[in-house]
């Protein structure tokens, strides 16, 4: 992004060139762009293969209407990769018309740390609920997502 909040085309051109033909994904900075239609066209012209986005909102659920518009506008020119708090019901909504090609899920959860011998006064998190916790992938949630996708 540039200081005006638009796609930094010169830096992106350099990235695509340095990638040497490997597929590149434009990350969630896309969510910060005000004119998503113009940004979509610029990103396609630059040669990116996908855009990771929540539709410009805090979660896919909140950005669902924008994501549906982006899927429609993108056609087969670029993959719109919904991600950011993606839930199973979001996948159902996004896959209705067959334009959804890929999704991004982390299936994350916090679990208690198993580390022994911590330093009592040292806090590694400013958020009390996550102190002493480790962010990890939830295997049960991953199984649920995989089962759901296979049933589509």
The 8 nearest C-alpha neighbors of each residue, nearest first, counted from 0:
[[1, 6, 7, 5, 4, 2, 28, 3],
 [0, 2, 7, 4, 3, 5, 6, 8],
 [1, 3, 4, 0, 5, 7, 6, 32],
 [4, 2, 1, 5, 0, 6, 7, 32],
 [5, 3, 1, 2, 0, 32, 6, 31],
 [6, 4, 0, 1, 3, 32, 7, 38],
 [5, 7, 0, 8, 1, 38, 4, 41],
 [8, 6, 0, 1, 10, 9, 11, 5],
 [7, 9, 11, 10, 6, 12, 45, 41],
 [10, 8, 12, 11, 7, 13, 14, 6],
 [11, 9, 13, 12, 8, 7, 14, 0],
 [10, 12, 14, 8, 13, 9, 7, 15],
 [13, 11, 9, 15, 10, 14, 8, 16],
 [12, 14, 16, 10, 11, 15, 17, 9],
 [15, 13, 11, 17, 16, 12, 18, 10],
 [14, 16, 18, 12, 13, 17, 11, 19],
 [15, 17, 13, 14, 18, 19, 12, 20],
 [18, 16, 14, 19, 15, 13, 20, 12],
 [19, 17, 15, 21, 16, 20, 14, 23],
 [18, 20, 17, 16, 21, 15, 22, 14],
 [19, 21, 18, 22, 15, 16, 17, 23],
 [20, 22, 18, 19, 23, 15, 17, 16],
 [23, 21, 48, 20, 47, 24, 18, 49],
 [22, 24, 47, 48, 21, 25, 15, 49],
 [25, 23, 49, 50, 47, 48, 26, 51],
 [24, 26, 50, 51, 49, 47, 23, 27],
 [27, 25, 51, 28, 24, 50, 29, 52],
 [26, 28, 29, 52, 51, 30, 25, 53],
 [27, 29, 30, 31, 26, 0, 32, 25],
 [28, 30, 27, 31, 32, 26, 52, 25],
 [31, 29, 55, 28, 27, 32, 52, 54],
 [30, 32, 29, 28, 55, 33, 4, 27],
 [33, 31, 29, 30, 34, 4, 35, 5],
 [32, 34, 35, 31, 4, 5, 30, 55],
 [35, 33, 36, 37, 32, 38, 5, 39],
 [34, 36, 38, 37, 39, 33, 32, 29],
 [37, 35, 39, 38, 34, 40, 69, 72],
 [38, 36, 40, 39, 35, 34, 41, 42],
 [37, 39, 35, 41, 36, 40, 42, 34],
 [40, 38, 36, 42, 37, 41, 35, 43],
 [39, 41, 43, 37, 38, 42, 44, 36],
 [42, 40, 38, 44, 43, 39, 45, 37],
 [43, 41, 45, 39, 44, 40, 47, 38],
 [42, 44, 40, 46, 45, 41, 47, 39],
 [45, 43, 41, 46, 42, 40, 47, 39],
 [44, 46, 42, 43, 47, 41, 12, 11],
 [47, 45, 43, 44, 48, 42, 15, 23],
 [46, 48, 23, 49, 43, 24, 42, 45],
 [49, 47, 77, 23, 22, 24, 78, 46],
 [50, 48, 78, 24, 77, 79, 47, 25],
 [49, 51, 25, 79, 24, 80, 26, 52],
 [52, 50, 80, 26, 27, 81, 25, 82],
 [53, 51, 27, 81, 54, 82, 30, 50],
 [52, 54, 59, 82, 83, 55, 58, 81],
 [55, 53, 62, 66, 65, 52, 56, 30],
 [56, 54, 30, 53, 62, 31, 52, 57],
 [55, 57, 62, 58, 54, 53, 61, 30],
 [58, 56, 61, 53, 55, 59, 83, 62],
 [59, 57, 84, 83, 61, 60, 56, 53],
 [58, 60, 53, 62, 85, 61, 63, 83],
 [59, 61, 63, 58, 62, 89, 85, 86],
 [60, 62, 58, 59, 63, 56, 57, 54],
 [63, 61, 54, 59, 56, 65, 60, 64],
 [62, 64, 66, 60, 65, 61, 59, 67],
 [63, 65, 67, 66, 62, 68, 54, 61],
 [66, 64, 68, 54, 67, 62, 63, 69],
 [67, 65, 54, 69, 63, 68, 64, 70],
 [66, 68, 70, 64, 65, 69, 63, 71],
 [69, 67, 65, 71, 66, 70, 72, 64],
 [68, 70, 66, 72, 71, 67, 73, 65],
 [71, 69, 67, 73, 68, 72, 79, 66],
 [70, 72, 68, 69, 73, 74, 67, 98],
 [73, 71, 69, 74, 70, 68, 36, 39],
 [74, 72, 70, 71, 76, 77, 69, 75],
 [73, 75, 72, 76, 71, 70, 77, 98],
 [74, 76, 77, 73, 78, 98, 70, 72],
 [77, 75, 74, 73, 43, 78, 48, 72],
 [78, 76, 48, 49, 75, 73, 79, 43],
 [79, 77, 49, 80, 48, 50, 100, 76],
 [78, 80, 50, 49, 70, 81, 77, 51],
 [79, 81, 51, 102, 50, 101, 78, 52],
 [82, 80, 52, 102, 53, 51, 103, 79],
 [83, 81, 103, 53, 85, 52, 51, 104],
 [82, 84, 58, 53, 85, 59, 81, 57],
 [83, 85, 58, 59, 86, 82, 60, 104],
 [84, 86, 59, 83, 82, 104, 89, 58],
 [87, 85, 89, 88, 84, 90, 60, 59],
 [86, 88, 90, 89, 91, 85, 144, 147],
 [87, 89, 91, 90, 86, 92, 85, 60],
 [90, 88, 92, 86, 87, 91, 60, 93],
 [89, 91, 93, 87, 88, 92, 94, 86],
 [90, 92, 88, 89, 94, 93, 95, 87],
 [93, 91, 89, 90, 94, 95, 88, 63],
 [94, 92, 90, 91, 95, 89, 99, 67],
 [93, 95, 99, 97, 91, 92, 96, 90],
 [96, 94, 97, 93, 92, 91, 98, 99],
 [95, 97, 98, 94, 93, 99, 92, 71],
 [96, 98, 94, 99, 95, 100, 93, 70],
 [99, 97, 96, 70, 100, 94, 71, 74],
 [98, 100, 94, 97, 101, 93, 70, 79],
 [101, 99, 98, 78, 102, 79, 80, 97],
 [102, 100, 80, 99, 103, 78, 79, 81],
 [103, 101, 80, 81, 82, 104, 100, 99],
 [102, 104, 82, 81, 80, 105, 101, 85],
 [105, 103, 106, 82, 85, 102, 83, 84],
 [104, 106, 107, 136, 103, 141, 84, 137],
 [107, 105, 136, 137, 104, 141, 140, 108],
 [108, 106, 136, 105, 135, 137, 134, 109],
 [107, 109, 135, 134, 137, 136, 110, 106],
 [108, 110, 134, 133, 132, 135, 111, 107],
 [111, 109, 132, 133, 112, 134, 108, 135],
 [110, 112, 132, 131, 133, 113, 109, 129],
 [111, 113, 132, 114, 133, 131, 110, 115],
 [112, 114, 111, 115, 131, 132, 133, 110],
 [115, 113, 112, 116, 117, 131, 111, 132],
 [116, 114, 117, 113, 112, 118, 131, 119],
 [115, 117, 118, 114, 119, 113, 112, 121],
 [116, 118, 115, 119, 114, 121, 120, 131],
 [117, 119, 121, 120, 116, 122, 115, 123],
 [118, 120, 121, 117, 122, 116, 131, 123],
 [119, 121, 118, 122, 117, 123, 130, 131],
 [122, 120, 118, 119, 123, 117, 124, 130],
 [121, 123, 124, 120, 130, 125, 119, 131],
 [124, 122, 121, 130, 125, 131, 126, 129],
 [125, 123, 126, 130, 122, 129, 127, 131],
 [124, 126, 127, 123, 122, 130, 129, 128],
 [127, 125, 124, 128, 129, 130, 123, 122],
 [126, 128, 130, 129, 125, 124, 131, 122],
 [129, 127, 126, 130, 132, 131, 124, 125],
 [128, 130, 132, 127, 126, 131, 124, 109],
 [131, 129, 127, 132, 124, 128, 126, 123],
 [132, 130, 112, 111, 129, 133, 123, 124],
 [131, 133, 111, 112, 129, 110, 130, 109],
 [134, 132, 110, 109, 112, 111, 135, 131],
 [135, 133, 109, 108, 110, 107, 132, 136],
 [134, 136, 107, 108, 109, 133, 137, 110],
 [135, 137, 107, 106, 108, 138, 105, 134],
 [136, 138, 140, 107, 106, 139, 108, 141],
 [139, 137, 141, 140, 136, 142, 106, 143],
 [140, 138, 142, 141, 137, 143, 106, 144],
 [139, 141, 143, 137, 142, 138, 106, 144],
 [140, 142, 138, 144, 139, 143, 106, 145],
 [143, 141, 139, 145, 140, 144, 146, 138],
 [142, 144, 140, 146, 141, 145, 147, 139],
 [145, 143, 147, 141, 146, 142, 148, 140],
 [144, 146, 142, 148, 147, 143, 141, 149],
 [147, 145, 143, 149, 144, 148, 142, 150],
 [146, 148, 144, 150, 145, 149, 143, 151],
 [149, 147, 145, 151, 150, 146, 144, 90],
 [150, 148, 146, 147, 151, 145, 144, 143],
 [149, 151, 147, 148, 146, 145, 144, 143],
 [150, 148, 149, 147, 91, 94, 146, 90]]
